[in-house]
Structure formats: C-alpha cells, structure tokens
Amino acid sequence: MSPTVFKVGKYRFQFFSKEESRIHIHVISSEGEAKFWIEPTIALANYSGFSKRQLNALQKIIERHKNEIIKKWKKHFKTGNN
C-alpha cells in the first residue's frame, strides 16, 4: 500500500509501505520521482527526471508540510504519539 499524503499541482507526495523506518516522503509526477528524508533534517535522498529547479521547489513544499508528513507517517506506520 502506498498512501498519498497530499497533492500539490502535478505532484503526488506519498509513503511506500514496507520500506525503511526513517521518516521520508516520495514525490511522483509524470516527469520523475524523488525521495526526501524528513528527519533529522529535510534532505534529498535520490531522484530521477526532475530538474534542480523542480527539486528546490519540491523541498520548499515539503518544508511547509513537514509537521503534516510526520503526523501522517506516525499514524500510518503506528509509531510514536499521533
């Protein structure tokens, strides 16, 4: 199961179930994919297809939604306090 956390324009931000336990989010669109670590700091883990400009814009979106991502991660994976 890969729940969508939120969408912004053409980008879908989601979790992949049964993956590593470190909090992160995947961003998917028809142009590419990227994975960003959320903790300990927001950082690009890997990507394909996106330009540097797109990656910078995606990181800013993730920074604005960081608390929502963490809350939904904990709820989905049933870790920590929700």
Secondary structure, 3 states (H helix, E strand, C coil): CCCEEEEECCEEEECCCCCCCCCEEEEEECCEEEEEECCCCCEEEEEECCCHHHHHHHHHHHHHCHHHHHHHHHHHHCCCCC
